[in-house]
Amino acid sequence: MRFVDTNILLYAVSLDPAEAAKAAIARALLNETDLALSVQVLQEFYVQATRRTSPSRLTHSDATALITSWLRFPVQETSAPLVTAALASQQRWAVSYWDAAIVEAARMLGCSVLLSEDLQDGQDFGGVRVHDPLAAPTA
């Protein structure tokens, strides 16, 4: 199973012509069945997607409908064990708490791959490896 970070969800709704290629990749990814999310990712998506300054701003209804549709995937709840694990990972890997919480949510769901543009492609967090599906292929 692969864990989806917030940026993938945001690209999926982007109307920015400069992001068209990334949006297409993100939309195709969200048609896959082996994905997982967390409450944190869904919250971050809602806040960013409905932000007044967003060029691809969604209405509350549209954002809610998308979130509801993504509940078909396993979703890791925010819990005291998740917070504790994220605090330890923040120190171990020297990343932000929020990134550590994403990594630990992926781990708790049994995901070995974290799909994200925000973390270093290929980085391994003790069995959770980052893959940036939006990165341009290298020659």
WORAJO-V963826 format. One record per backbone hydrogen bond with DSSP energy under -0.5 kcal/mol. CO is the residue of the C=O (numbers start at 1). NH is the residue of the N-H. E is the energy in kcal/mol with one decimal. If there is no record, write none. Layout:
co,nh,e
CO,NH,E
CO,NH,E
This chain:
co,nh,e
1,112,-1.2
1,113,-1.0
2,36,-1.7
3,5,-0.5
3,115,-3.5
5,8,-1.2
5,9,-1.0
6,10,-2.3
7,11,-2.4
8,12,-1.7
9,13,-0.7
10,13,-0.8
11,14,-1.1
16,19,-1.9
17,20,-1.3
19,23,-2.9
20,24,-2.1
21,25,-1.9
22,26,-2.7
23,27,-2.6
24,28,-2.2
25,29,-2.5
26,30,-1.9
28,31,-1.4
29,32,-2.1
34,2,-3.3
35,74,-0.8
36,4,-2.8
37,76,-2.5
38,42,-2.1
39,43,-2.6
40,44,-2.9
41,45,-2.5
42,46,-2.2
43,47,-2.4
44,48,-2.5
45,49,-3.2
46,50,-1.8
48,51,-0.7
49,58,-3.0
51,54,-1.9
54,57,-1.4
59,63,-2.6
60,64,-2.7
61,65,-2.3
62,66,-2.1
63,67,-2.5
64,68,-2.7
65,69,-2.1
66,70,-1.9
67,71,-0.7
68,71,-0.9
69,72,-1.1
70,73,-1.8
74,37,-2.6
75,77,-0.5
76,39,-2.6
77,79,-0.5
79,83,-2.4
80,84,-2.6
81,85,-2.4
82,86,-2.7
83,87,-2.4
84,88,-1.8
85,89,-2.5
86,90,-2.6
87,91,-1.4
88,92,-2.5
89,93,-3.0
90,94,-1.1
90,95,-0.9
96,100,-2.5
97,101,-2.5
98,102,-1.6
99,103,-2.4
100,104,-2.6
101,105,-2.1
102,106,-2.4
103,107,-2.3
104,108,-2.5
105,109,-1.5
106,111,-2.7
107,110,-1.7
112,129,-2.9
113,3,-3.1
113,115,-0.6
114,116,-0.8
114,131,-2.7
115,5,-2.4
120,123,-2.2
123,125,-0.5
123,130,-3.0
124,126,-0.8
127,129,-0.6
128,125,-3.0
129,114,-2.7
130,122,-2.8
131,116,-1.8
131,133,-0.9
132,135,-1.2
